[in-house]
């Protein structure tokens, strides 16, 4: 697939992550009882960046983890679990982080996975890109960029940690 349009470059991604981080702090009135969990794979890297940014804003450590939703998906059954959540979610304000929200099925699976770990005080969803086309009544609480797309288009999020560069592009 070839790149059709560059949506966010490295600087725009950094600004979106900063804005999301400030919105999370503002809506939660600080970082008390807050934890950030990224949905594998690129959500993990974005969650770590958000947790670091919130930690620097609030001058306190915000725990971050990663969530493997494979066994909670409704379209394939995989029993592996590569989650890394070294803290309890019980009583916490959990911010789930994903790179793109599309149909809402990944977010639904992630919510099920979080509840399997404990009973959080609340769960919010932060996404870098919201491309629409929901199949479930799920919306993101924090959005880096709304990007209306056709169902045929592919949104590709690249992160330095995995891909060597930060960008969001539409592929054709």
C-alpha positions as CSV (number, residue, x, y, z in Angstrom):
1,X,0.0,0.0,0.0
2,X,1.1,3.5,-0.8
3,X,0.7,6.6,1.2
4,X,-2.2,8.8,-0.1
5,X,-2.0,11.6,2.5
6,X,0.0,12.6,5.5
7,X,-2.4,13.4,8.3
8,X,0.0,14.1,11.3
9,X,3.7,14.5,11.2
10,X,6.0,14.1,14.3
11,X,5.3,17.6,15.7
12,X,1.5,17.3,15.2
13,X,1.5,13.9,16.9
14,X,3.4,15.4,19.8
15,X,1.0,18.3,20.1
16,X,-2.0,15.9,20.0
17,X,-0.5,13.8,22.8
18,X,0.2,16.9,24.9
19,X,-3.3,18.2,24.4
20,X,-4.8,14.8,25.3
21,X,-2.6,14.7,28.4
22,X,-3.8,18.2,29.6
23,X,-7.4,17.3,28.9
24,X,-7.1,14.1,31.0
25,X,-5.6,16.1,33.9
26,X,-8.2,18.7,33.7
27,X,-11.2,16.4,33.5
28,X,-9.9,14.2,36.3
29,X,-8.8,17.2,38.5
30,X,-5.3,16.0,38.6
31,X,-3.6,12.6,38.6
32,X,-4.9,11.1,41.8
33,X,-5.9,7.4,41.3
34,X,-5.1,7.8,37.6
35,X,-3.5,5.0,35.5
36,X,-3.0,4.8,31.8
37,X,-3.3,1.5,29.8
38,X,-2.3,1.2,26.2
39,X,-4.0,-1.4,23.9
40,X,-1.3,-3.4,22.1
41,X,0.4,-2.7,20.0
42,X,0.7,1.1,19.2
43,X,-1.6,2.1,22.0
44,X,1.2,1.0,24.4
45,X,3.7,3.5,23.1
46,X,1.1,6.3,23.1
47,X,0.0,5.4,26.6
48,X,3.6,5.6,27.9
49,X,4.0,9.0,26.3
50,X,0.7,10.2,27.9
51,X,1.7,8.9,31.3
52,X,5.1,10.6,31.1
53,X,3.5,13.9,30.1
54,X,0.9,13.7,32.8
55,X,3.6,12.8,35.3
56,X,5.6,15.9,34.3
57,X,2.5,18.2,34.4
58,X,1.4,16.9,37.9
59,X,4.9,16.2,39.3
60,X,3.8,12.7,40.3
61,X,4.2,9.2,38.9
62,X,1.3,8.0,36.8
63,X,1.4,4.2,36.3
64,X,1.2,2.9,32.7
65,X,0.7,-0.6,31.4
66,X,-0.2,-2.4,28.2
67,X,-3.3,-4.6,27.5
68,X,-3.5,-7.5,25.1
69,X,-7.2,-7.9,24.1
70,X,-6.7,-10.9,21.9
71,X,-8.8,-13.3,24.1
72,X,-11.6,-10.7,24.4
73,X,-12.2,-10.1,20.7
74,X,-15.3,-11.3,19.0
75,X,-13.8,-12.0,15.7
76,X,-10.9,-14.4,16.6
77,X,-10.1,-16.5,19.6
78,X,-6.5,-16.3,20.8
79,X,-5.6,-17.5,24.2
80,X,-2.3,-15.7,24.5
81,X,-1.9,-12.8,26.8
82,X,1.0,-10.3,26.5
83,X,-0.5,-7.7,28.9
84,X,1.8,-5.9,31.3
85,X,-0.1,-4.2,34.0
86,X,2.0,-4.1,37.1
87,X,-0.7,-2.4,39.3
88,X,-4.2,-2.9,40.4
89,X,-7.0,-1.3,38.4
90,X,-9.5,-1.7,41.3
91,X,-10.7,1.8,42.4
92,X,-8.6,3.5,39.8
93,X,-9.5,6.0,37.0
94,X,-8.3,4.0,34.0
95,X,-7.6,5.7,30.7
96,X,-7.4,3.2,27.9
97,X,-5.3,4.4,25.0
98,X,-5.5,3.2,21.4
99,X,-4.1,4.6,18.2
100,X,-7.3,4.5,16.1
101,X,-10.9,4.0,16.9
102,X,-13.0,2.7,14.0
103,X,-15.8,0.2,14.7
104,X,-15.5,0.3,18.5
105,X,-15.0,-3.4,18.8
106,X,-11.4,-3.1,20.0
107,X,-12.5,-0.7,22.7
108,X,-15.3,-3.0,23.8
109,X,-12.8,-5.9,24.1
110,X,-10.5,-3.7,26.1
111,X,-13.2,-2.7,28.5
112,X,-14.0,-6.4,29.1
113,X,-10.3,-7.1,29.6
114,X,-10.0,-4.3,32.2
115,X,-13.0,-5.6,34.1
116,X,-11.4,-9.1,34.2
117,X,-8.5,-7.5,36.1
118,X,-10.7,-5.7,38.7
119,X,-13.3,-3.0,39.2
120,X,-12.1,0.4,38.3
121,X,-13.7,3.6,39.5
122,X,-14.2,4.7,35.9
123,X,-12.8,3.9,32.4
124,X,-12.1,6.6,29.8
125,X,-10.9,6.1,26.2
126,X,-8.2,8.2,24.6
127,X,-7.4,7.8,20.9
128,X,-5.0,9.5,18.6
129,X,-7.3,9.2,15.6
130,X,-11.1,8.8,15.4
131,X,-12.1,7.8,11.9
132,X,-15.8,7.2,12.5
133,X,-17.8,4.2,11.2
134,X,-18.9,2.9,14.6
135,X,-20.6,-0.5,14.8
136,X,-21.1,-0.2,18.6
137,X,-22.3,2.7,20.8
138,X,-18.7,3.6,21.9
139,X,-17.1,7.0,21.7
140,X,-13.6,8.3,22.7
141,X,-13.4,10.7,25.6
142,X,-10.2,12.2,24.4
143,X,-9.4,12.5,20.6
144,X,-6.2,13.7,19.0
145,X,-7.8,14.2,15.6
146,X,-11.1,13.4,14.0
147,X,-10.5,12.0,10.6
148,X,-13.5,11.2,8.4
149,X,-12.6,8.3,6.1
150,X,-14.2,5.9,3.7
151,X,-14.4,2.3,4.8
152,X,-11.9,1.4,2.0
153,X,-9.2,3.7,3.3
154,X,-6.5,2.5,5.7
155,X,-5.2,4.7,8.5
156,X,-1.6,3.8,9.4
157,X,-0.1,5.1,12.7
158,X,3.6,4.9,13.0
159,X,5.5,5.3,16.2
160,X,9.3,5.8,16.7
161,X,9.5,2.9,19.2
162,X,8.2,0.3,16.6
163,X,8.5,2.0,13.2
164,X,11.4,4.4,13.5
165,X,9.3,7.5,13.0
166,X,6.1,9.2,14.2
167,X,3.4,9.9,11.7
168,X,-0.2,9.2,10.8
169,X,-1.0,8.6,7.1
170,X,-3.9,7.4,4.9
171,X,-2.9,4.5,2.7
172,X,-4.4,3.4,-0.6
